[in-house]
Amino acid sequence: MLLVARSNLPPSDPALALLPRCKTLRDVEQLHARLITSGFLRYPSLAAGVVIRLSSSPHPASHHLARRVFFSLPIPTDPFLWNALIKSSSHGRDPNQAVLIFALMLAAGITADEFSYSLALKGCSRASLLREGSQMHSLIRKTELSSNLYLQNSLIGFYARCGLYELARQVFDRIPQRDSVSWNSMIDGYVKNGRIGAARELFDQMRDGDRNLVTWNSMIGGCASETNGIGIDMARRLFDEMPERDLVSWNLMIDGYARCGRMVDAEDLFERMLDRDVISWANMIYGYMEAGSVALARKLFDEMPERDVINWNIMMSGYVKNGNSAEALNLFSMMRLQGSVAPDNATLASVLSAISELGRIHDGIAIHEYIERNCLPLDGKLGVSLIDMYSKCGRLEDALEVFEISGRSVDHWNAMICGLAVHGCGALALELFREMERCLVVPDDITFIGVLNACSHSGLVEEGLMCFEMMKRDYNLEPKVQHYGCMVDVLGRAGQLDEAMELVKNMPVEPNDVVWRSLLSACRSHRNFDMGQTVVKNIIEGGTCNSSSYVLLSNLYASIGMWGDVGKVRMIMREKDLRKVPGCSWIELDGVVHEFVVGDNSYSEAKGIYSLLEGLCKSKLCNSPVL
């Protein structure tokens, strides 16, 4: 039944009775129709009240109707109504609208006041409209508002939020009598732009009486965000000097300690807190997950008096990051059963990552159906996660379908190119890369990792070399060690070992263990014993020799029958207590996930599988041509 039909509207004021209940575009469309047919919009005073109430609503659909009602009125001569509309847009989903309405206001001959300029500047900063904001600054200089402190503070905030802290400082230095907002805006601008030293210098210039909680928290947050250890110690000194602290102060310190791995200090502060909120708990859980202390994170999560979606998301993403995707899915099921918190896009992205790792395609399809039922947009991380899930589960056609209807940001292109690369569809990945260029989407580092991997898995050596050269020539991207590793793999798989070794020798960055292991693997595949020994020597000298490197060397010796040396390598591995983690894989059949581990015969159908493989191998040998 329609919203209007359900409402018992008082005849004197029907519109205002409906306003608080307008949450969707359908609701406001009904309301607008009622306002028109009832004739209430003929009364400017009532219509103005409707605009104000709709503009202050938290629902974007109401802002849409506010603009429609506003522009159906005679042009208001007072800036008050204009400001209400500019405010709703500057705080809403489309801050560009705030700047447009401000421009229409000036074009209508209405004199803007300090609130008009301040709200429009906020819209400029949120939409990164530097030119428009600078033009407003020029207009302000020509009016009697040029020395207005409220506006000067707004200009500091605008320039600082846009990363132009030098222009913000110029405005700050020209203010004859600054208030705490001036100082806090400038300090916060420095902090947000990573200029912690400049922020501290300004902080020290302030008189003690001018500093308030916002000032102290800005400085503590800025110092705590430095992950080098020095910053968090400076933040702690400031924290200890604070004349008074609030919940934000404690949370900033705990977050800082968690992010630099100092969980003992974080625990100490957490235990001393008299009041905690969901953010306090979330910071601790995040820190434990980052440190790999999954059990401690879960213990704290289970002890929480109340949870919000952020806490659930931190737990799920932490499980995935720590290699426990199955538990992430169990936690998601628990979240859905409890029903007190609804999953958001970040929740679903983490769940899709877990599904990707486990290959549980039926769960992935169920999440996709949930996304479609709830009309969730695929133009952000959610679309990328969905493409990645389908690709890793081997459903490339489904991945391409999602890609076609997604927002097609560079991340969407990257996910699709990388998915095709993993499955050996090199030619298709390269074609998609060319289409990306035709669509004028600028590739980034990850794009070229995907493209080079595609060339590697499909033996496209010339194409790989061309794309590697294209990085710097066409896109001014300096190849990183990962890109060199991909190119070594491209050349090594194709048997061009001398060229691969030459590339490693001429790398402008120090080759890491992944680069060397790629080359060692190629040496083993192509039985180049001499180069293999040289590579192993470099790995050992670099101090990065792990179990995988020794296994590759052992396999190289075994491939040419040097069993004595195989024994020596294995003895070294035992002495160093190095064990290779066996590879494993999953496959889902009829809703059941089957896990296979290298060298493990405990699977119930293992005997039949190995018997079938043996038969296939014999069949292949019988059908091979005699040389």
C-alpha positions as CSV (number, residue, x, y, z in Angstrom):
1,M,0.0,0.0,0.0
2,L,1.3,3.5,-0.8
3,L,2.9,5.6,1.9
4,V,0.3,8.4,1.5
5,A,-2.6,6.0,1.6
6,R,-1.4,4.6,5.0
7,S,-1.0,8.0,6.6
8,N,-3.7,9.8,8.6
9,L,-2.8,13.3,7.5
10,P,-4.0,16.2,9.6
11,P,-5.8,18.5,7.1
12,S,-4.0,21.6,8.3
13,D,-0.5,20.3,7.7
14,P,-0.4,17.1,5.7
15,A,3.0,17.6,4.1
16,L,4.9,18.1,7.3
17,A,3.3,15.0,8.8
18,L,4.7,12.9,6.0
19,L,8.2,14.4,5.9
20,P,9.9,12.4,8.6
21,R,8.8,9.1,6.9
22,C,10.2,9.9,3.5
23,K,13.3,7.6,3.2
24,T,13.2,6.3,-0.4
25,L,12.8,8.0,-3.8
26,R,9.4,6.3,-4.1
27,D,8.3,7.9,-0.9
28,V,9.3,11.4,-2.0
29,E,7.7,11.0,-5.4
30,Q,4.4,10.2,-3.7
31,L,4.8,13.2,-1.4
32,H,5.6,15.5,-4.3
33,A,2.5,14.3,-6.2
34,R,0.4,14.9,-3.0
35,L,1.8,18.4,-2.6
36,I,1.0,19.3,-6.2
37,T,-2.5,17.9,-6.2
38,S,-3.4,19.4,-2.8
39,G,-2.3,22.8,-3.9
40,F,-0.1,23.4,-0.9
41,L,2.9,24.3,-3.0
42,R,0.9,27.5,-4.0
43,Y,1.7,28.8,-0.5
44,P,5.4,29.9,-0.4
45,S,5.7,29.8,3.3
46,L,4.6,26.2,3.5
47,A,6.7,25.2,0.5
48,A,9.7,26.9,2.1
49,G,9.1,24.9,5.3
50,V,9.0,21.8,3.2
51,V,12.3,22.7,1.6
52,I,14.0,23.2,5.0
53,R,12.6,20.0,6.4
54,L,13.6,18.0,3.4
55,S,17.1,19.6,3.2
56,S,17.8,18.6,6.9
57,S,16.7,15.0,6.3
58,P,19.5,12.3,6.4
59,H,18.0,10.6,3.4
60,P,19.4,11.5,-0.1
61,A,16.0,11.0,-1.7
62,S,14.6,13.8,0.4
63,H,17.4,16.2,-0.8
64,H,16.3,15.3,-4.4
65,L,12.7,16.4,-3.6
66,A,14.0,19.5,-1.7
67,R,15.6,20.7,-4.9
68,R,12.5,20.0,-7.0
69,V,10.2,22.0,-4.6
70,F,12.7,24.8,-4.3
71,F,13.0,25.4,-8.0
72,S,9.2,25.4,-8.3
73,L,9.0,28.4,-6.0
74,P,9.4,32.1,-6.9
75,I,13.1,32.9,-6.6
76,P,13.8,33.5,-2.9
77,T,15.6,36.8,-2.3
78,D,16.9,35.8,1.1
79,P,20.0,33.5,1.2
80,F,18.5,31.4,4.0
81,L,16.6,29.0,1.8
82,W,19.5,28.8,-0.7
83,N,21.9,27.9,2.1
84,A,19.6,25.1,3.3
85,L,19.8,23.6,-0.2
86,I,23.6,24.2,-0.5
87,K,24.1,22.5,2.9
88,S,22.2,19.4,2.0
89,S,24.2,19.0,-1.2
90,S,27.6,19.7,0.3
91,H,27.0,17.0,2.9
92,G,25.3,14.6,0.5
93,R,26.4,12.1,-2.1
94,D,26.9,14.7,-4.9
95,P,28.8,17.7,-3.5
96,N,29.0,19.1,-7.1
97,Q,25.4,20.1,-6.7
98,A,26.3,22.5,-3.8
99,V,28.6,24.4,-6.1
100,L,26.0,24.5,-8.9
101,I,23.3,25.8,-6.6
102,F,25.7,28.5,-5.3
103,A,26.4,29.6,-8.9
104,L,22.7,29.7,-9.6
105,M,22.2,31.8,-6.5
106,L,24.8,34.4,-7.6
107,A,23.3,34.4,-11.2
108,A,19.9,35.2,-9.7
109,G,21.4,38.3,-8.1
110,I,21.2,37.0,-4.5
111,T,24.0,38.3,-2.2
112,A,25.7,35.4,-0.6
113,D,26.5,35.5,3.1
114,E,29.4,33.9,5.0
115,F,27.3,30.7,5.4
116,S,26.7,30.5,1.6
117,Y,30.4,30.7,0.9
118,S,31.4,28.3,3.7
119,L,29.0,25.6,2.6
120,A,29.9,26.0,-1.0
121,L,33.6,25.7,-0.1
122,K,32.9,22.4,1.7
123,G,31.2,21.1,-1.5
124,C,34.3,22.2,-3.5
125,S,36.7,20.4,-1.1
126,R,34.6,17.2,-1.1
127,A,34.4,17.2,-4.9
128,S,38.1,18.3,-5.3
129,L,37.0,21.4,-7.3
130,L,40.2,23.4,-6.8
131,R,39.5,26.0,-9.5
132,E,35.9,26.7,-8.3
133,G,37.1,27.0,-4.7
134,S,39.8,29.4,-5.7
135,Q,37.3,31.5,-7.6
136,M,35.1,31.7,-4.5
137,H,38.2,33.0,-2.6
138,S,38.7,35.7,-5.2
139,L,35.0,36.7,-4.9
140,I,35.3,36.8,-1.1
141,R,38.2,39.2,-1.3
142,K,36.0,41.7,-3.3
143,T,33.3,41.7,-0.6
144,E,32.9,43.1,2.9
145,L,33.3,39.5,4.1
146,S,37.0,39.4,3.3
147,S,38.0,39.8,6.9
148,N,35.2,37.5,8.3
149,L,36.9,35.0,10.7
150,Y,34.3,32.3,10.1
151,L,35.0,32.5,6.3
152,Q,38.8,32.6,6.8
153,N,38.6,29.4,8.8
154,S,36.5,27.8,6.0
155,L,39.2,28.8,3.5
156,I,41.9,27.2,5.6
157,G,39.8,24.0,5.8
158,F,39.2,24.1,2.0
159,Y,42.8,24.5,1.0
160,A,44.0,22.0,3.6
161,R,41.5,19.3,2.6
162,C,42.6,19.7,-1.0
163,G,46.2,19.2,-0.1
164,L,47.2,22.8,-0.7
165,Y,48.6,23.4,2.8
166,E,50.9,26.2,1.7
167,L,47.9,28.3,0.5
168,A,46.1,27.3,3.7
169,R,49.0,28.7,5.7
170,Q,48.9,31.9,3.7
171,V,45.3,32.5,4.7
172,F,46.2,31.5,8.3
173,D,49.1,34.0,8.5
174,R,46.9,36.8,7.3
175,I,44.3,36.4,10.1
176,P,45.0,39.2,12.7
177,Q,43.0,37.6,15.5
178,R,42.9,33.8,15.3
179,D,40.6,31.6,17.3
180,S,40.9,27.9,18.3
181,V,39.2,26.9,15.0
182,S,41.9,28.7,13.0
183,W,44.7,26.9,14.8
184,N,42.9,23.5,14.8
185,S,42.1,23.7,11.0
186,M,45.7,24.5,10.2
187,I,47.2,21.9,12.4
188,D,44.7,19.3,11.1
189,G,45.6,20.3,7.5
190,Y,49.3,19.7,8.2
191,V,48.5,16.3,9.8
192,K,46.3,15.1,7.0
193,N,49.1,16.0,4.5
194,G,51.7,14.2,6.5
195,R,53.5,17.3,7.7
196,I,53.7,16.2,11.3
197,G,56.8,18.4,12.0
198,A,55.0,21.6,10.8
199,A,51.9,20.7,12.8
200,R,54.0,20.2,16.0
201,E,55.7,23.5,15.4
202,L,52.4,25.3,15.2
203,F,51.1,23.3,18.2
204,D,54.0,24.5,20.2
205,Q,53.3,28.1,19.3
206,M,49.8,27.9,20.7
207,R,49.2,29.2,24.2
208,D,48.0,26.5,26.6
209,G,44.7,28.2,27.1
210,D,44.0,28.1,23.3
211,R,44.5,24.3,23.0
212,N,41.4,22.2,23.4
213,L,40.7,18.5,23.0
214,V,40.4,18.9,19.2
215,T,44.0,20.3,19.1
216,W,45.5,17.6,21.3
217,N,43.7,14.8,19.4
218,S,44.7,16.1,16.0
219,M,48.4,16.1,17.1
220,I,48.1,12.7,18.8
221,G,46.4,11.2,15.8
222,G,49.0,12.6,13.4
223,C,51.9,11.4,15.4
224,A,50.3,7.9,16.1
225,S,49.8,7.5,12.3
226,E,53.6,7.5,11.8
227,T,54.5,3.8,11.7
228,N,58.2,4.2,12.3
229,G,58.0,3.9,16.1
230,I,59.2,7.5,16.7
231,G,55.8,8.9,16.0
232,I,53.9,6.7,18.4
233,D,56.4,7.6,21.2
234,M,55.8,11.3,20.5
235,A,52.1,10.7,20.5
236,R,52.4,8.9,23.9
237,R,54.3,11.9,25.4
238,L,51.5,14.2,24.2
239,F,48.9,11.8,25.5
240,D,50.5,11.8,29.0
241,E,50.7,15.7,29.0
242,M,47.0,16.2,28.1
243,P,45.2,18.2,30.8
244,E,42.1,16.1,30.1
245,R,41.3,13.2,27.7
246,D,38.2,11.9,26.0
247,L,37.3,8.6,24.4
248,V,38.8,9.8,21.1
249,S,42.2,10.3,22.7
250,W,42.3,6.8,24.1
251,N,41.2,5.3,20.8
252,L,43.8,7.2,18.8
253,M,46.6,5.9,21.0
254,I,45.4,2.3,21.0
255,D,45.0,2.5,17.2
256,G,48.5,3.8,16.8
257,Y,50.0,1.1,19.0
258,A,48.0,-1.6,17.1
259,R,49.1,-0.3,13.7
260,C,52.8,-0.5,14.6
261,G,52.5,-3.9,16.3
262,R,53.0,-2.8,19.9
263,M,50.1,-4.8,21.3
264,V,51.5,-4.9,24.9
265,D,51.2,-1.1,25.1
266,A,47.8,-1.2,23.4
267,E,46.6,-3.8,25.9
268,D,47.9,-1.6,28.8
269,L,45.8,1.4,27.7
270,F,42.8,-0.8,26.8
271,E,42.7,-2.2,30.3
272,R,43.1,1.2,31.9
273,M,40.1,2.7,30.0
274,L,37.1,3.5,32.1
275,D,34.8,3.8,29.1
276,R,35.1,1.8,25.9
277,D,33.1,2.0,22.6
278,V,33.0,-0.3,19.6
279,I,35.9,1.6,18.1
280,S,38.1,0.7,21.2
281,W,37.3,-3.0,20.7
282,A,37.7,-2.8,17.0
283,N,41.2,-1.2,17.3
284,M,42.3,-4.1,19.6
285,I,40.9,-6.8,17.4
286,Y,42.5,-5.3,14.3
287,G,45.9,-5.1,16.1
288,Y,45.7,-8.8,17.1
289,M,44.7,-9.9,13.6
290,E,47.6,-7.9,12.1
291,A,50.0,-9.5,14.6
292,G,48.6,-13.0,13.7
293,S,47.2,-13.5,17.2
294,V,43.9,-14.8,15.8
295,A,42.8,-16.6,19.0
296,L,43.2,-13.4,21.1
297,A,41.3,-11.4,18.5
298,R,38.4,-13.9,18.6
299,K,38.4,-14.0,22.4
300,L,38.1,-10.2,22.5
301,F,35.4,-10.3,19.8
302,D,33.4,-12.8,21.8
303,E,33.6,-10.7,25.0
304,M,32.3,-7.5,23.3
305,P,29.1,-6.2,24.9
306,E,27.8,-5.0,21.5
307,R,29.1,-5.2,18.0
308,D,28.7,-3.1,14.9
309,V,29.4,-4.1,11.3
310,I,33.0,-2.8,11.5
311,N,33.9,-5.3,14.2
312,W,32.4,-8.2,12.2
313,N,34.3,-7.0,9.1
314,I,37.6,-6.8,10.9
315,M,37.2,-10.3,12.2
316,M,36.3,-11.7,8.8
317,S,39.0,-9.9,6.8
318,G,41.5,-10.9,9.5
319,Y,40.6,-14.6,9.2
320,V,41.1,-14.4,5.4
321,K,44.4,-12.6,5.8
322,N,45.6,-15.2,8.3
323,G,44.7,-18.1,6.0
324,N,41.5,-19.2,7.8
325,S,38.9,-18.5,5.2
326,A,36.6,-21.3,6.4
327,E,36.3,-19.6,9.8
328,A,35.5,-16.3,8.1
329,L,32.6,-18.0,6.4
330,N,31.5,-19.5,9.7
331,L,31.5,-16.1,11.3
332,F,29.5,-14.7,8.4
333,S,26.9,-17.4,9.0
334,M,26.8,-16.5,12.6
335,M,26.3,-12.8,11.7
336,R,23.4,-13.7,9.5
337,L,21.8,-16.0,12.1
338,Q,22.0,-13.3,14.8
339,G,20.4,-10.8,12.5
340,S,21.2,-7.8,14.6
341,V,23.7,-6.3,12.2
342,A,23.3,-6.2,8.4
343,P,26.3,-7.0,6.2
344,D,27.6,-4.0,4.1
345,N,29.8,-4.0,1.0
346,A,33.0,-4.5,3.0
347,T,31.5,-7.6,4.7
348,L,30.5,-9.1,1.3
349,A,33.9,-8.3,-0.2
350,S,35.6,-10.2,2.7
351,V,33.2,-13.1,2.3
352,L,33.9,-13.3,-1.4
353,S,37.6,-13.3,-0.7
354,A,37.1,-16.3,1.6
355,I,35.0,-18.1,-1.0
356,S,37.7,-17.5,-3.6
357,E,40.3,-19.1,-1.4
358,L,38.1,-22.2,-0.7
359,G,36.6,-22.5,-4.2
360,R,33.1,-22.7,-2.8
361,I,31.3,-21.6,-5.9
362,H,27.8,-22.3,-4.6
363,D,28.4,-19.9,-1.7
364,G,29.7,-17.4,-4.2
365,I,26.6,-17.6,-6.4
366,A,24.4,-17.2,-3.2
367,I,26.3,-14.0,-2.4
368,H,25.9,-12.7,-5.9
369,E,22.2,-13.4,-5.7
370,Y,22.0,-11.4,-2.4
371,I,23.8,-8.5,-4.1
372,E,21.3,-8.5,-6.9
373,R,18.3,-8.8,-4.6
374,N,19.5,-5.8,-2.6
375,C,20.4,-3.8,-5.7
376,L,24.0,-3.2,-4.5
377,P,26.2,-1.3,-6.9
378,L,29.2,-3.2,-8.5
379,D,31.2,-0.1,-9.2
380,G,33.4,-0.4,-6.2
381,K,35.3,-3.1,-4.3
382,L,32.3,-5.3,-4.3
383,G,32.3,-5.7,-8.1
384,V,36.1,-6.3,-8.1
385,S,35.7,-9.0,-5.4
386,L,32.9,-10.7,-7.4
387,I,35.1,-10.8,-10.6
388,D,38.0,-12.2,-8.5
389,M,35.8,-14.8,-6.9
390,Y,34.4,-16.1,-10.2
391,S,37.9,-16.1,-11.8
392,K,39.5,-18.0,-9.0
393,C,36.7,-20.6,-9.0
394,G,37.2,-21.1,-12.8
395,R,34.0,-19.4,-13.9
396,L,35.5,-17.0,-16.4
397,E,32.3,-16.5,-18.3
398,D,30.5,-15.4,-15.1
399,A,33.4,-13.1,-14.2
400,L,33.2,-11.5,-17.7
401,E,29.4,-11.0,-17.2
402,V,30.0,-9.1,-13.9
403,F,32.8,-7.1,-15.5
404,E,30.5,-6.0,-18.4
405,I,27.9,-4.6,-16.0
406,S,30.4,-3.2,-13.4
407,G,31.7,0.4,-13.1
408,R,34.9,-0.6,-15.0
409,S,37.3,1.3,-12.9
410,V,41.0,0.4,-13.2
411,D,40.5,-2.1,-10.4
412,H,37.8,-3.9,-12.3
413,W,40.0,-4.2,-15.4
414,N,42.9,-5.4,-13.3
415,A,40.8,-8.1,-11.7
416,M,39.6,-9.4,-15.0
417,I,43.0,-9.3,-16.7
418,C,44.6,-11.1,-13.7
419,G,41.8,-13.7,-13.7
420,L,42.4,-14.5,-17.4
421,A,46.1,-14.6,-16.9
422,V,45.9,-17.2,-14.1
423,H,43.9,-19.5,-16.4
424,G,46.3,-19.3,-19.3
425,C,44.1,-17.1,-21.4
426,G,47.0,-14.8,-22.4
427,A,45.6,-13.7,-25.8
428,L,42.3,-12.8,-24.3
429,A,44.0,-10.9,-21.4
430,L,46.1,-8.9,-23.9
431,E,43.0,-8.1,-26.0
432,L,41.2,-6.9,-22.8
433,F,44.3,-4.7,-22.0
434,R,44.1,-3.2,-25.5
435,E,40.4,-2.5,-25.0
436,M,41.2,-0.9,-21.7
437,E,43.6,1.5,-23.5
438,R,40.9,2.2,-26.2
439,C,38.5,3.1,-23.3
440,L,41.1,5.6,-22.1
441,V,41.5,3.9,-18.7
442,V,45.0,4.5,-17.5
443,P,46.7,1.2,-16.4
444,D,48.6,1.0,-13.2
445,D,51.3,-1.2,-11.7
446,I,48.9,-4.1,-11.0
447,T,47.6,-4.0,-14.6
448,F,51.1,-4.7,-15.9
449,I,51.6,-7.5,-13.4
450,G,48.5,-9.1,-14.7
451,V,49.5,-8.6,-18.4
452,L,53.0,-9.9,-17.9
453,N,51.7,-12.9,-16.0
454,A,49.3,-13.6,-18.9
455,C,52.3,-13.5,-21.3
456,S,54.3,-15.8,-19.0
457,H,51.5,-18.5,-18.7
458,S,50.8,-18.4,-22.4
459,G,54.4,-18.3,-23.7
460,L,54.0,-14.8,-25.3
461,V,57.6,-13.7,-25.1
462,E,57.5,-10.9,-27.7
463,E,54.3,-9.5,-26.3
464,G,55.7,-9.6,-22.8
465,L,58.8,-7.6,-23.8
466,M,56.6,-5.1,-25.6
467,C,54.4,-4.5,-22.6
468,F,57.4,-4.3,-20.3
469,E,58.9,-1.5,-22.5
470,M,55.4,0.1,-22.7
471,M,55.3,0.7,-18.9
472,K,57.8,3.4,-18.8
473,R,57.6,4.7,-22.4
474,D,53.9,5.2,-22.6
475,Y,52.7,5.4,-19.0
476,N,55.8,6.7,-17.1
477,L,55.6,3.7,-14.7
478,E,58.9,2.6,-13.3
479,P,59.0,-1.2,-13.3
480,K,59.2,-2.6,-9.7
481,V,60.8,-5.8,-8.6
482,Q,57.4,-7.6,-9.1
483,H,57.5,-6.6,-12.8
484,Y,61.1,-7.8,-13.2
485,G,60.1,-11.1,-11.6
486,C,57.3,-11.5,-14.1
487,M,59.6,-10.8,-17.0
488,V,62.2,-13.3,-15.7
489,D,59.4,-15.9,-15.6
490,V,58.4,-15.0,-19.2
491,L,61.9,-15.5,-20.5
492,G,62.6,-18.5,-18.2
493,R,59.5,-20.5,-19.2
494,A,60.4,-19.9,-22.9
495,G,63.9,-21.3,-22.3
496,Q,65.7,-17.9,-22.8
497,L,67.8,-18.4,-19.6
498,D,70.7,-16.2,-20.7
499,E,68.4,-13.3,-21.4
500,A,66.6,-13.8,-18.1
501,M,70.0,-13.8,-16.2
502,E,71.0,-10.7,-18.0
503,L,67.8,-9.0,-17.0
504,V,68.4,-9.9,-13.4
505,K,71.9,-8.6,-13.5
506,N,70.8,-5.2,-14.9
507,M,67.9,-4.7,-12.6
508,P,67.9,-1.2,-11.1
509,V,66.6,-2.7,-7.8
510,E,67.9,-5.5,-5.7
511,P,66.4,-8.8,-6.9
512,N,64.3,-10.5,-4.2
513,D,63.9,-14.2,-3.5
514,V,60.9,-14.5,-5.8
515,V,62.9,-13.3,-8.8
516,W,65.8,-15.7,-8.0
517,R,63.3,-18.7,-7.5
518,S,61.6,-17.9,-10.8
519,L,65.0,-18.2,-12.5
520,L,66.0,-21.3,-10.5
521,S,62.7,-23.0,-11.5
522,A,63.4,-22.2,-15.1
523,C,66.9,-23.7,-14.7
524,R,65.4,-26.9,-13.3
525,S,62.8,-27.1,-16.1
526,H,65.5,-26.6,-18.8
527,R,68.2,-28.6,-16.9
528,N,70.7,-25.8,-16.8
529,F,72.8,-27.1,-13.9
530,D,75.6,-24.5,-14.1
531,M,73.3,-21.5,-14.0
532,G,71.2,-23.2,-11.3
533,Q,74.2,-23.4,-9.0
534,T,74.9,-19.7,-9.7
535,V,71.4,-18.7,-8.8
536,V,71.4,-20.8,-5.6
537,K,74.7,-19.1,-4.6
538,N,73.0,-15.7,-5.0
539,I,70.0,-16.8,-3.0
540,I,72.2,-18.0,-0.1
541,E,74.3,-14.9,-0.1
542,G,71.2,-12.8,-0.1
543,G,70.0,-14.5,3.1
544,T,66.7,-15.4,1.6
545,C,67.1,-19.1,1.1
546,N,64.0,-20.9,2.3
547,S,62.5,-24.3,1.9
548,S,61.2,-23.6,-1.6
549,S,64.7,-22.6,-2.8
550,Y,66.2,-25.8,-1.4
551,V,63.5,-28.0,-2.9
552,L,64.0,-26.4,-6.3
553,L,67.8,-27.1,-6.0
554,S,67.1,-30.7,-4.9
555,N,64.8,-31.2,-7.9
556,L,67.4,-29.7,-10.2
557,Y,70.0,-32.2,-9.0
558,A,67.5,-35.1,-9.2
559,S,66.6,-34.2,-12.8
560,I,70.2,-34.9,-13.9
561,G,70.7,-37.9,-11.6
562,M,73.0,-36.3,-9.0
563,W,71.4,-38.2,-6.1
564,G,74.4,-37.7,-3.8
565,D,73.9,-33.9,-4.0
566,V,70.1,-34.4,-3.5
567,G,70.9,-36.1,-0.2
568,K,73.2,-33.3,0.8
569,V,70.5,-30.7,0.1
570,R,68.0,-32.6,2.1
571,M,70.5,-33.0,5.0
572,I,71.0,-29.2,5.0
573,M,67.2,-28.7,5.1
574,R,67.0,-31.1,8.2
575,E,69.9,-29.2,9.9
576,K,68.2,-25.9,9.3
577,D,64.8,-27.4,10.3
578,L,63.3,-26.3,7.0
579,R,60.1,-28.0,5.9
580,K,58.2,-27.3,2.7
581,V,54.5,-26.7,3.4
582,P,52.7,-29.2,1.1
583,G,50.5,-27.7,-1.6
584,C,46.8,-28.2,-1.4
585,S,43.8,-27.5,-3.6
586,W,40.0,-27.6,-3.3
587,I,37.2,-28.5,-5.7
588,E,33.5,-28.3,-5.1
589,L,31.3,-31.0,-6.5
590,D,27.5,-31.2,-5.9
591,G,27.9,-28.7,-3.0
592,V,30.6,-30.7,-1.3
593,V,34.2,-29.2,-1.0
594,H,36.9,-31.8,-1.5
595,E,40.5,-30.9,-0.3
596,F,43.6,-32.5,-1.7
597,V,47.1,-32.3,-0.2
598,V,50.3,-33.2,-1.9
599,G,51.6,-36.6,-0.7
600,D,48.5,-37.3,1.4
601,N,46.7,-40.6,0.8
602,S,44.1,-40.1,3.6
603,Y,41.4,-38.9,1.2
604,S,38.7,-41.6,1.0
605,E,38.8,-41.8,-2.8
606,A,42.6,-41.5,-3.1
607,K,43.2,-45.2,-4.2
608,G,40.7,-44.9,-7.1
609,I,42.1,-41.5,-8.2
610,Y,45.8,-42.7,-8.2
611,S,44.7,-45.9,-10.1
612,L,43.0,-43.7,-12.7
613,L,46.1,-41.4,-13.0
614,E,48.3,-44.4,-13.4
615,G,46.1,-45.7,-16.2
616,L,46.2,-42.3,-18.0
617,C,50.0,-42.2,-17.7
618,K,50.3,-45.6,-19.2
619,S,47.9,-44.8,-22.0
620,K,49.9,-41.6,-22.8
621,L,53.1,-43.6,-23.0
622,C,51.5,-46.2,-25.3
623,N,50.2,-43.5,-27.6
624,S,53.4,-41.5,-27.7
625,P,55.3,-41.5,-31.1
626,V,58.5,-43.5,-31.1
627,L,61.5,-41.3,-31.7
